[in-house]
């Protein structure tokens, strides 16, 4: 039995984000130039002109007991296997042209200040980026871009002469972030407007607060070449970024839902995964603040204090909907025949999808290793609550999962991962009558029978098809690794590492099929590390260390080096006690993936 006491109530992690919100509203356009608004009672009101703020304001709906039961974390999922996934992902769905309508959801018009309303800003206007000064981020023929590219060419040749002087060049640090670091943080072959660079960099010129975040991430990327120079700079910029965000929120108490704030915390979370001067608990701090923003933006507060999503209208009607907020590349998408399923008709802005998926991914892979999760939601509720956001299409792509810039074809696999990690934090063994034991059994079945989406043969020669074939490996790898953990949980006293070796061999066989320089490795760290804990074959262990080294070199993730040390420590232990490292989270806090 693992010697770990069931954690009692803990004070919640202090966050910077106030629990304020901007309501979402729904407009409905059935025919061209005919605008209508769906009221709370489901009736439709014709609107001649664009509605005023008063017309669009919403009051909190009465929170029903039925909704309360749906969100109660202690309830079991539906008994039928197809309903076990809270994401309700449909692997076979491929998007094509269609006349099916869309409902449009957007925030009320809130103008975000270009500059935080601070009492005494020390930011020099001369240093604020202008439109012309940012050309070098996107134009390789720009003289400044050519100069910086030559610097990076020398760095790749391990020539770091003169690099220290560039630590004082803010444009160079931002360039390192936008042109080098951000693209490597995007694991998927996705739509060009859904990439990490496209979605995060658009907020660079919002204000000097997020610019500080970009400077920090650029310095963190450069730590790989010169730790002596750039680690202190990276740490200094990290703490100054947090301080600026905190000051902004203090000076602007009615704000706290701005998109750039969520972008900032997600970038800082990724930054904490890149450097080895922080731990997974530093990532948790950023995730807790991110969750406060998500709650304030995408939830309304009921009178009894329980958050309730604003994404479920009472009715939908067939017809063509025009997006009034921004131009989509696709005019219509083919979705399910059941037009009453609003999950298939929700439209988000591209950066919202990226930031929310980034949160879900980072949240999922941190659960197993973190010290304190008190400020984060239960994975048995969050996936159900955000299902609509993670599943709705953004652009017309060859495959629907190309609309998922982080999770790709494996959002349901990450759901299994998060829930498995959560259960693994409980004291072992679990009593067989315990609700968590029953959920572990369900998850074991889900992992054991996991199937990836099926690619249509007519696209087999396309570039997207080749990339997607690799993408499908992610879900299979994660599900098999989770299956091993769940098998240990439900058979804690009898399941051994020896029993897991056939699954380990299958996982290793699949890992080898992914090219060592493919960015998909960025979201494969968690299953690779956990598989390493189960691995007993020295050849498998060396392959895993090699994979981790490749990821560290490709993404400049010094934190991966700490993970290698962790695995080598595990392998020095007696075989029969190695799995204890999965269930003693405090001993694994240096794992940051």
N, C-alpha and C positions, 0 to 999 in steps of 0.2 A: 504494500500500500504506500502511495506517495505521502510523505509527511508534510502535508500542507493544510492549514486550517481554512475552512470556508470563510471567504472574506466577508466581514461585516460592513455595515453602512459606513461610507467614508464621506467627508466633506467634498463637495463637487469642486472640480478644478476651476480656479478663478479665470474668467475670460475677459477680453477687452470689448467684446461686442455687446451692445445693449439689445434687449429683446424688443426692438421696434420693427416695423414692417411697412411695406407698400403693398396695397391690395392688388390682386389680379382682377381683370374684368374680361368679359366675353362679348365680342361683337359678332354679328352674324350677317353675311351678305348672300342672299339666295340668288339674286340676279344682278346683272351689271348695273351699277349706279343706284341700287336699291339697298339701303343700309337699314338693318334692324337690330334691336337689342333684346336679348332674352332676359326677362325679369326673373326674380327669385322664384315666383310661383310657376314658372315654365311658360307663361304667356309671352307673346312676341309683340313688341312695340316698334312701329315704323318711325324712323328718324330722318328728317329732311336734311339736317346739317350734322356735321360731326358733333357728337354729344359732348356736353360740358362735363366738368369734373363732378358736379352735383348729380347729373344723370347717371354717371358711371359708378358712383360710390356704392359700396356694398356694406351691409350690416352683417354681423356674425350670425350665422344660421344656428338654430337650436341644435344642440348636440344630442342625438338620439341614443337610446340605450343600445340599439342595434349596432350603430357605428362604434359605440364604446366596446361592444363585444368583439367587433372586427379588429380593433386595434389593441386589444388586451394581449400583452406579450406572453401570458401564461397559457394561452389556448394552443392546441395542436393544429397543424395544418390539415387541409382536407385529406381524407383517407385515400382518395383516388390518386394514383401516381401522377397523372397529368396535371393535377392541381397542387402538387407539392411545392413547385417553384413559385415563389412570390412574384418573381419577375414575369411569369406567364409568357416566356419567350417562345416564339414559334420558329423553329429552325428552318422549316421549308419555305418560309415566306421570302419571295424575291420581288423587289419593287420594279414596276414597269409603269407605262402611262395608263391613266384612268381618269374618269370624270367624277370620282368619289370626292365628296366635299371635305373641307377642313374647317375646324373651329380655330379661331385665333385668340390667343391669350397674351396679354402684355401688361406691363405695369402701367399705373397712372403716370402721366407725364411729370417726372421729377427731374429738374435740371441739376445735374451734378456740377459743383463748382470746379472750374479748371484749376483752381488753386484752393487748398483747404483754408477755411476761415480762421486762421490762427491770429493770436493777438500781436505777435511780433515774429514775423517770418524772417529768417536769416538767409533765405535762399536768394542767391544773386540772379537777377533777371538776365544778366548777360550769359549765364551758364544754362538757362533753360533751353531745351532743344527746340528748334524751329523747324518748319516744314523743309526748308532747304538743307538744314544741317543733318537731317535724317536720311538723305538720299543714299548715303553709303551703306545703309542697312540692306537695301534692296537692289542697288545697281552695282554690279561687279565692275563696271567700267569707271565708276567714280574714283577719282585719284586717291581719296582717303581709303576707300575699300581696297584698292590695289595695294596701297601701302600696308594695310593691316593684314591682307592675305599673304604678303611676302613674309611678314613676321610669323604667321602661323605655319607657313611652309618651313621656315627655319626651325620652329619648335618641333614639328613632326620629325625633323632630322636630328632632334636632340641638341640643337644649338640654341641655348638660352641666353646668349650674350646680348646685353642691352635690354633684356626683358624687364629688369627691375625698374628702369626708367618709365616703362609704360604703365606701371602701377599708379602713376600720377595722372594718367590720361583717362579722363572719365569717358570720352567717346570710345576709346579702345575697350574699356571694361563693358560698356553697353553693347558694343559690337560683338564682343566675345559671348555675351549672353544671348543676343538675338540671332546671330549668324552661326554660332557653334553649339552653345549649350542647349537652347530650346529645341532645335531640330532633333537632337539626340534623345530628348525626353519623349518624343512621339513614337510609340512602338508600331503603329498601324499604317498600312497603305490605305489612306482615307481621302476624302475630297480635299482639294487644295485649300478651301476655306475653312476646313475643320482641323487643320494641322496645329500643332503647338505654337509654331511661329506665327501663323495667321491669327490665332485666337488670343494669345497672350500679348503679342507685340502691339496690337491695336490700342492697347491701353497705356502704352509707354508715355505718350505725351499728355496724359490726363492731368498729372500734377507731379510735383517733385517728390512726393512720398513714394509712389510706385517706382519712380525713377531710381530712388535709393535701393529698392528691391532688385531692380535690374543690375545696378552696379554690384550689389552683393553677389548675385548669382554669377555674374561675369568673373568676379574675383575668385569665387569658389571653383569655377571651371579651370582657372589658371593655376590653382593649387597643385594640380597634377604635375605641372612643369617646375614649379618653384615654391615649395611649401614654406620655406623660410620667409619669403617676401609676401606671399599672397594669403597664407593662413591667418596671420594677424589682421590683415586688411579685410579678409572675408568675415572674420568674427566681429570686427569693429562695425562693418557695414550691416551685419545681421542685427546686432543690438540697436544700432541707430535706426534701422528700418522698423523694428518693433516699437521703439520709442516714438517715432514719427507717427505711426499708426495710432498708438495710444493717445498721443496729443491731439491728433485729428478728431478722434472720437470724443475726447473730452471737450474740445472746442466746438464740436458739431453734434450735440446730443440727440438731435432728431434725425441724424443720418445713421448709417450702419448697414445698409443693404446695397451699397454701390457695387457694381460688377468688379471694379478695379480692386476693391477690398478683398473679394473672394479670390481674384487672380493673385493678389499679393500673398495671401496666406498659403495658397496652393504652391506658388513658386518657392516660398520659404520652406515649405514642407519638403519639396523635391530637393531643395538646396541642402537640407539636413540629411537627406539620403546620400548626397554626393560627397560631402566632407566626412572625415572621421573624427572631427572635433566635437561632434554631438552624438546623441543616442536616439533610439526610437521614441523615447519620452519627449524629446524636443519636437519630433514630428507630431506626437499626440497633442501638444500645446497648439500647434497650427491647425490641426484637424478639429479640435474643440471649438476654436474661434471660427473656423469655416462652417461648422455645423450651426453655430449661432446665427451666422449670416443666412444660411440656407433656411433655417426655421423662420427667420424674420422676413425673408423674401417670398418663400413658397408656401408658407403656412399662414392661416389666420388663427388667432387665439380665441378659443371658446370661453364662455363666461366661467366655466369651471376650471379653466386653465389648461385644458388639454389641446395641443395643437391639432389642427384639422386641415387637410389639403384643400386647395381651391381649384383642383383640376377636374372636378366631376360635375358637369352640367346635368340638368334633369332630362334633356332630350336632345336629339340631333335629327336633322332632316336631310334628305338627299338633295344634291345640287352642287354647283360649283362655287367655291369660296376663293376670293382674292385676298391675298395677304396684304394688309394695310400698313404693315410696319416696315417691311423691307422686301426687296425683290428676291425671290427664290429662283434658282436656276431651273428647277422643274415647275411646270405649271400645274401639274396634277400627278398624283402617285396612285399606283394600284395598291389597295389595302384590302382588308377582309370584307366579305360580303355583308357581314353584320355591322351595319353603320351605327348601331347603338353602342358599339364598343368604342368609347371615346379615346381609349389608349392609342388607337390607330389614327386619330384625327388631330392630335395635339401637335402644334408647331412651336418649336423653340428657336431662339437665335443661336447661331453656331457656337459662340463663346460660352453660352450657358451650358450646352451639352458637354463641351470640353471640361469646364470647371467642375461640373457635377460628377462626370465620370472620373475625373482626376481624384475628387474627394472619395468616391466609392472605392476606387482601386487602393489608394493609400490607406484608407480606413480598414479595408479588408485584410491587407497583408500586415498591418501593425497589431492586430488584435492578439495574436498568439504570443508576441514578444513583449508587449508593453507592460509597465508596472501598474498603471492606474487607468481605467477606462470609464471612470465615473462621469466624465463630461460628455461621453459619446453615447449614441443610441444603441439599443439592442438590435443585432442584425436580424432577428426574427420579426422586427417591425419595420426597420428602415427600408429593406428591399421592397416590401409591400407598398410602403408609402411613396417611394420614388419610382415605382414600376413605370408609371406613365411617362416620366421624364426620360428614363433610360431607354425606352422602347420606341418613342415616337420618331418618325423619319424627319430628316432635315433636308437632304438633297436626294436627287434621283441618282443612284449609283447602281452598278451592276449587281451588287449584293446588298441586302439591307444592312448587314453588319458592318459595311463600310461607313455607315452613319455613326458607328461607335468608335471614336478616334482613340480610345484607350483600351476598352474591354474587347473590341473587335467581335469575333464570333463566339466569345466565351463569357457573356455576362452571367449566365446561369451557373457556370463553373465557379466564378468568383463568389456567387451567392453561397454555393456549397462550401467554398474555402472559408468565408467569413463565419458561417454558422458552425462549421467544424472547429475553427479556432476558438470560438466563444465557449463551446461545450468543453473543449480541452482545458480550459482554465479552472474548471470545477475540481474539487478534491476527488481523487480516484481511489478505489473504484466507485462508480455510480450505483446506487441501489436500483435493482431491477424495476421497482415500482415508481421510481423517480421519473418525472415528466421529461427530464433531460436525457435519461436513458432511452426513453421511447423516441425522442426526437433524433437521438444518435442512430437508432435502428433505421428510422426513415431516411436519414441522410446517407447511411451506408447503402441502402437500396438505390437511392438516387445516384450516388457516385458509381455504384457497380453497373448500373444500366444506362450510364450517360452516353448520349449519342450526339455527334457533331452535325451541323447542317450539311445537307447534301448539295454538292455543286452541280449545276446543269451541264450536260455534256456539250451543248452548243457553244459554250464559252471557254472550252478547255484550252484553246490556243491563245487566249487573251492574257495580257500581263496581269490583270486583276485576278484571273483564275490561278495563275502560278503563285502569286502572293497569298491568295486565300487558302491554297492547299497547305502552306506552311502555317497560316493562321489557325487552321482547324486543329493542328497539333496541340495548341495551347490548352484548349478545353480538355482534351484527352489526358494530357500530362497532369493537369491540376486534379481532375477527378480521380485518377489512379492514386496519386499521392494522398489525397483526402481519404480514399478508401482504406489505405493502410492505417492512418491515424484512427479512423472510426472503428476499424476492426480491433485495434488495441483497446479502444474505449469500451466497446460492448463485450469484449472478451479479455478484460484487463489482466486477469490472473493466468490465462492460458495462452494468449496470443504472444508469440515471440518474434524477434527479429528474423530468425530462421524461416518462420512461416511467411514473412514478407518478401523474401528474396526473389521469387518468381515475378512479383509485381515490380520490384526494383529493376529487374532485368528488362521488363517491358518499357518502363519509363526511360531507362538509359538508351534503349534502342530508338525511342522516339526523339529524345534529345539530340542524338547524333545526327538526325536528319535535318536539323535546323542549322543553316550556315553560321559559322562562328561570328560573322560580322553583321548578322541580321538584327535590326533593332527590336525584334520581338523578344530578345533575351532580356530586355528591360523589364518585362512583366513576368518573366520566368524565374526570377531570383527566389521567390518564396518556395515554389515546388522543388527547385534544384537544391536548396538548403535542406529542406525537410527530407527529401530523398537521400541526401548525404547522411543524415542521422541514421536512416535505416540501412545504408549501404555497408556491407561487411567485406565485399570483394575488393582487394587492394586496387585492382584495375578500375573498377567503378569509382572508387574514391579519387584516384588520380584524374580520371575524366572529369569528375565534378569540380575538382580544384582547377583544372584547365578551363572549364566553362566559366567559372567565376573570374578567373584571371582575364579571360577574353572580354567579359562584360566590364570589368574594372577599367581595362585599357580603352575600350570603345566609348564608354560613357564618362570616363574620368571619375569613377566612383571609388574614392579612397576608402569609403565605408565597407566596401566588399572585402578589403584586405583584413578587416577585423572579423568578418564572417569566416574567412578561411582559417583564421586562428581559432575561432570557436569550434569549427568542425574538427580540426586537428586535436583539440582538447577532448572532444567527444570520443574520437576514435582511440584515444589513449585509455579510455575507461573499459572495464569488463563489458563484454558484449551484452550480457543480461541486464545491465543497468543503464545502457545508453539511452533508452527511450525515456528515461526519467527527465532528460533535458527538454522533452516536449511538454512536460506537465509541471515543471518547476520554473515558472516564467521569470522569476527574479534572477535566476542564474543565466538566463538567455537575453538579458536586456541589451547586450551589446549587438545583438543581431538587428540590423537596420536595413530592411530590403524594400 
